[in-house]
């Protein structure tokens, strides 16, 4: 009935054309600097409406001719060497990274924690905000960078190098799973996603661990696709660094191995039991320093991991999964990336059907089994991470990449003889999306942290001293980095033994968090002689009051 209805065809085409026009118009509007006309600089997900409308129009009997400019543009782009395209993506990444620095020039909470640890190794200064549950990989890179120059910019350069590493890995693995030109499109789509680009300027470990995890996924697939492959033996040399870079990769690795077991079957892995055993032994050997440290610090080899799990900021079991369901796919990958991710889900469903119908006749390393493996890895990661921690886009970059790879491949195959033109259109729009998302991040997503630092940074810098000092604040990592003092929360100060010669400063913001009321402040100060200073700030926390005294504890 749908196929014979000209009314449905007509209105589906109208909705598709209007939606695509609106999507492109939004891109140009934001690039031109008029994103403030949109709520929160956020473009509406028009393509998510355009694609199903377009598909309905096609099913209803519509025919679509490829515009001549698109044909000519696709031909021109196809003549550009792939290496030049890859280099262009990396240069675009560096440009976006540099342009976003001015929108958020100061360290936020998480960045300051890792920066403090790196500086403490180099100069012996306090590692304000550091917790036993935090991994040491990123501070190690920061330590190397700080030996060159001690500044925020130097550590942010480390962030850029980490981003370029992950994007390069994304291109390499996507090129092996699809084609080099399709891999360029995948890389652009990843870079243009709001969830990813938001963290590109920052000194954090999520993007770096993503590159390492993609290498793990690649080696696992290669172990089944290449006869007599020794790829399994390469896994420890990626898993161990990934673990030290981010302890949370344990959940990702669990999802990878579960998906590999389901996609390829127990027999396929049992045939490689010797290599798996050697790989497990090498991983265990690489984790010995961590296990020894955990026993020394907590009394249990798993003490650090259980502590890290307890730090998960979840309100209830599965609230992270609920977040991913609610934000999938637009908030994770943007408008265009969302369409491609949905195409990736459809590719997974089709591959599962083909593998199921083929049964045992399929070889273990078939294309469809790999698609099943990649798709299940993505879905399992959403579930595992969603059940073990609170939800954030930066935790699920790997599943976004995997579904994007499947989606680009699916779009190319479904387009048939128009494959080159389709990918050209997606690639061009993805390039524009990078610039658009950079504007969204700079003017929208970064505004909150920037206003916060305009309160914390000037106050912290005013407390800098050559003598031992301690700052008590609800913003201890940032205050510690910019003051050079040790810094703790009020709850930590209550339990801390402070030397009597230590200069202690209680910082209270007009709209601060985790700080005591007037009565509790009087109890903390006691009968000490204090110096109080008040400073107005331009940030979101308002006026700051600093109460300074010399005695370590109340008599």
N, C-alpha and C positions, 0 to 999 in steps of 0.2 A: 504493500500500500504506500509505504514511504517513497518507493522508487518511482511511482507513477504520479506523485503529487507535485505539480508545478508550483503550488503555493509554498510548500515546504522548501523546495529548491530555491525559489526566489528569495525568501526571507533568510534562509541559511547563508546564501551568498551575501546578502546585504549585511548581516551581522558580522560575517567574516571580514568583509572589506572595511567596514567601519572600525572593527576591533584592531585590525592590522594598522590602519591609518592612525588610530589613536595611540597605538603602541609606539610607532615611529615618531609621531608628533611629541610624545612625552620625552623620548630620548633626545630629540633636538632641543626641546624646551629646557631640559636640565643642563645639557652641554652648553647652551647659550647663557646659563646663569640665572634662569628664571624658575628654578626648582622650588623656590619659596612659594610659588603659586599652588604647589601640591602639598597636601597635609604631611608635615614631617619630611619633606623632600622625597617622599616615597612614591614611585610610579605605580599606577594601578596595574594588576596582572591581566592586561588585555589579551595577550597571546594565549593565555589559558582558556579564554573564551573563543578566540578566533580559530584555533586549530580544530576543536570538535565541530564548530559550525561549518568550517571548510570541508571536513570529512563528510558531514551530512549532505552538503551540497553535491559532492562527488558521487555519493551513493544514490542521490536522487536523479542522476543522469547528467549532471553538469560537466562540461569540458572546459579545461583551462589551458590557454596558450601561454607559453613562457615569454615574457616581455623581451623584446630585442635588446634593450640595454643590459639586461641580466645575462643574456647569452654572450654578448661581447665582453662584459665584465668578467664572467667566469673564464672565458678563454684567455684574457689578459692575466688573470691571477694564476691560472694553471701554468703559465710560462715562467712564473717566479720560482726559482729553486727553493726546495723545501728548507734547506739550511738557512736561507735568507729569511724565510717566514719564521722559523724558530728563533733566530737571532732577533727579529723584530718583536716577537712576543716578550723576550727577556728584556730588551731595551724599553719596551712599553711598561713592563713591570717596574724597572728602576725609575722611570719617569713618574709613575703613579706613587711609588714609595716616597720619592723626594718631595712631591707636591703635597703629600699628606702630612709630612713632618711639621709644617707650619701650623696645621690645624690642631695638632696635639704634640707640642714640643716637650712636654714633661712626662715623666714616668707615672703610670697609674699604679694601683695597688700590687697586682701580680708582677708587673715588670720590676718594680722596686725591690720585691722580695729576692728575685734572682740576681738583680744587680748588686744588692747588699752582700749577698753570699760571695759573688765573684770578687768584689772589692775587699771583703774580709780575708780571703785567701791571699790577696796580693799585698795588702797594707796592714793586716791585723786589726782592722776596724770592726765594730760590732756587725753582726749579720741580722739586723732588725727585721722581724717578721718571719724569719726562717723557721720551718718546722721539720721535724724528723721525717715526715711523710713526703717531703718534696724531693724529686730526683736531682742528681748532681750534674747531669750532662750539660744542660744549658749554662749553668754557672762556670763550668769548665771552659766552654767556648768564650764566655765573657771574661774569664781570667786572662786568657791569651790576648783578647782584644784590649783589655785595660793595660797590659804591659806596653802596648803601643801608644795609647793616649787615654787618659782617665776622663771620660766624659759620657754624657747621655748619647751623643751622636755616634760615638764609637760602638757602643752596644747596639744601637739601632742599625748600624752597618752590618753587624752580625746577623740581625734579623733579616736584612736584605739578602745576605748570602744564603741563609737557610731557605728563604722563599725561592730563590733562583735554583737551588738544589732540588727542592720538591717539584717545581714546575718542570725541570729537566727530566727528572725521574718519571713524572706523569707523561711527558711526551714519549720517552723511550718505551715504556711499557705499553702505552696506547698504540704506538706505531707497530709493536709486535703483535698486538691483539687485533688491530684493524689495518690501516695503511698510514704512511707518514703524513699525508695531507689531512686525513681525518684526525690524526693525533694532534695536529696543530689546532684544529677546531675544538677538540676536547680541552686542550690547555687554555685556550681563550675563554671557553665557557667556565672553567674552574676559576680563572682569574677574575672574571666579571661577576661572579656570584657575591652577593652582599655578605653572606656569612664568612666567606674566605677573605675578601678584600678588606673587610673591617679589621682583620688582625695582621695584615701585611706590614704595616708600619711598626708593629710592636715587638718588643723583646720577650717573646713567649715561645713555648716549646711545642705547641700543637701542630704547627705547619711542618716543622722539622720531623716530628714523629710520623707525620702522614707520608712523607717521602720514604722513610724506612719501612713502614708497613706496606706500602705499595710494592716495594722490592720483595717483601716476604710473600705477598700474594702472587707475584710474578714467578718466584722460584717454586712455589707449591704447584702452580699450574704447569710450569716447565717440567717438573719432575714426572708428571704423568703424560705429557705430550711428546716428549723426546725419548725414544727408546734408549734404555740403559743410561739414562741421565743421572748425573751426580749432583743435580741441583739441590737435593736435600742436604748434602754436606755443606752447602753454602749458607743454609738458613741460620746456623748459630752466629755467623759473622755479621748478620743483620739483626737478628732477634736480640742479642745481648746489647748492642749499642742502643737499639730502640727502647729497651727496658730502662737503661740508665738515663735515657733522655726523657722518658715519661713513664712512670710506673703504671699509669692507666692503660698502656698498650696490652696489658694482660687480658683485659676483656676483649679487645680487638683480636688478639691471637686466638683466644678461645673460639670466637666466631669464625675465624678463618679455618681452623682445624675441624670444627663441626661441619662447615660447609664442604670442605674437601672430602670428609668421610661420606657425606650424603651424596655428593655429586659423582665421585669416582668409585665409591664402594669400598668396603673393607678389604676385599681380595686384592685390589690394585695396590693398596698400601702394605698389605701383608707380604707382598712379593718384594718389598724394599725394606724388610724389617732390620737387616743389618745396617743399612745406611741410616735408618731412623734411630737405631740404637746409638750409633756413633754421634749423630746430630744431638740427641738428647744428652749424651755425656759431655759434649763440648759446651752445650748451653749451661749445664750444671756447673762445669768448670768456670765458665765466664761469670756465673752468679756467686761464686764463692766469696769475693770481697763484700758483696752486699749481704750475704747470709751471715758472715762473721760480724759485720757491723750491726746487723739487726739483733743478733744474740747479745752482743755487748751492750747495746742501747736499750733493748726491751726484754731480754731474757728468752726470746723465741726467734727462730729463723724466719718466721712469718710475721713477726711483730710489726715491722714497718708497713707491710702490706695491709694488715688488718687495721692499723692506725690510719693508713691512707684511705681505706674504705670507709672508716668511721667519719672522715672529714667530708664525705659526699654531702652536699648541701641539698638534700632532697626532703620534701615535706612528708612523703609517704612512699611506700614501695611502688615503683612503676610510674612515678610522676614525671620522670625523664622521658619515658616512652610516650606518655600522654602528650608531652610537649612536642615530641617529634611528629606524632600523628597530627597534631593541630597545626604545625608549621610546615608540614610536607605538602608540596615541594617548594613553594614560592619563597618562603623565608630562608630556606637553605641555599637556594641557587639562583634566585632572581626569576624574572618572568620568562626569559628565553631558556635559561637553564632548567626551569621547572618543566617546560614542555619536553625537553630532551630527556629528563629523568623519567617522566611518565612513559616516553617511548622506550626507555630502558626496562621499565617494569613489564611492558607488553612484550619486549624481546625475551625476557626471562620466561614469561608464561608460555610463549610459543616454543622456546627451546625445551622446556619441561615436557610439553606435549610430544614433541618429536622424539625425545629420548625415551619417553615412556612407551610410545608406539613402536619404536625400533627394538626395544628390549635389549637382549644380550647380543644382538647382531652389531651393535655399535661398538666401535673400538673405544678403549678407555681414554684416549687422548683426542677425542673428536672435538670439532668446533662447538657443537651444541653442548657437550658436557662442560666445556670451558665456560660457556655462557651461563649454564646452570650454576657452576661454581662461583663465578663472579657475582651473579645476581643474588644467590643465597648468602654469600659472604656479606653483601651490603645489607640485606634484610636482617640477618642474624646480628650484625653489629648494632643496628638500631635497637633491636630487642635487648641484647645483653647490656649495652651501655645505658639504655633507657631504664633498665631495672636495677642497675647498680649505682647510678649517680643521677644528679639533676640534669636537665637538658640544656645544652648550649650548642649552637651551630659549630663551634670550633672543635667539639668532641667527635663530630661525624663527618669530617672531610673525606675520609677514605670511602665510605659508602656513596657519598656524592660523586666522587671520581668514577667509581665502578659503574654506577647507573648511568653516568654521562657517557662513558665509553660504549656501553651497550646501546644507549639511545642514539648516539651518532651513527653507529653501525646499522642500527635498525632503520633510521631515516634514509641513509644512503641506499640500503637494499630495497626499501619500499619505493624509492623514487625512480628506480629502474634507469632508463636512459637519460633521465633528468637528474641523475645523482650529482654530477659536478655542479650543476646550477643550484641545486638545493643546498649543497654544502657551502657553495660560495655565498649564498644569501645568509645562511646561518653564521658563517665566519665573519662576514662584514657586520652583521647585526651584533655578533658577540664582541667584535672590536669596539663598536660604539658603546656597548653595554659596559665595557671596562671603564671608559671615560665617564659614563653616566653614574656608575656605581661609585666611582671615586668622588664625584660631586655629592652623592647621597651620603657617603661616609664622612666626608669633610664637613658638610654643612648640617647633617642630621645626626648620624650615629655617634659622632665624636663630641658633640656639643656638651653632653652631660659630664664626661670626664674632664674636659677642658675647664669648665666652670668650677669643678671641684679643685683642680690643681691651682687655680687662681686664688684659692683660699689657703691651701696647705703649703705650697711652695714658698711664698714670701715669708710666712710665719716661720717655717723651718729654717730658712736661710738666716733669719734674724737671730736664731739660737745657736749658730755655729760658734764653737769655742776650741781653744787649743788645749784646754784641760778636760779631764774626764767628765762627761755629761750624760744625762739620761732624760729623755723626753717621754712623757706619759700622754698618750693620745689614742683616740679611736682610729687613727690613720697612721699606725706605727711604721709600716714599710716606707711610705713616702717621706714622712718626717725624718726617719733615720737616714735615708739617702741624701736628702738635701741639707740636713743639718750636720751630718757627719757624726752625730751622737748615737748612742744606743737608744733604742726606742721600744716601748712595750705598751700594751693596753692597760687600762685601769685594773682589770681583773688580774693580769699578770703581775702588776706592781704590788697588789695586795699580798701576793705570795712570794715576792722576791726579796732577798737579802741584799740591801744596797750599802756599799761602803760609806762610812761617815763623811768622807771628803768629796763625795760625788755631788755635782750640781744637778739638782732635780728640777724639772720644769713641767708643771701640769698645764696642758693646753686644752682650753675649753672653747668650742665654737658655739656661736649663737644657734646654729641649726646642725650641730654635730651629732654623731652617732656614738653609741657605746660609751657614754660619759656620765659621771655621777651628778646628782643634784647638789644644790647649795649645802645642805646639811652633811651629806657624805663628803663633800670637798673640805668642809671645816674639820671633820674627823681625820681626814688624810693629812691635813696641814698641822693640826694640833697647835702647840704653842711655839712653833718655830718662827723665826724672823723671816719674813717673806718680802719679795719684791714683785709687785703686780704691774703688768703693762697691758694696755689695750690697743688693738690694731684693727682698723677697718680694712676689709679685703673686698676685692671686686668679684670674688667667687660666690658660689652657691651656698657656702656655709656661713656667710655673713661675718660679723665681728668676732675677732679672736681675743681671748683673755689668757695671758700666760702668767702663771704663778710660780715663781722661782725661789728655791731655798737651798741651802748647802747640806743640811743634815740628811743622812741617808734614810733614816726611819724616825718615826715619832717616838719620843722618850716614853 
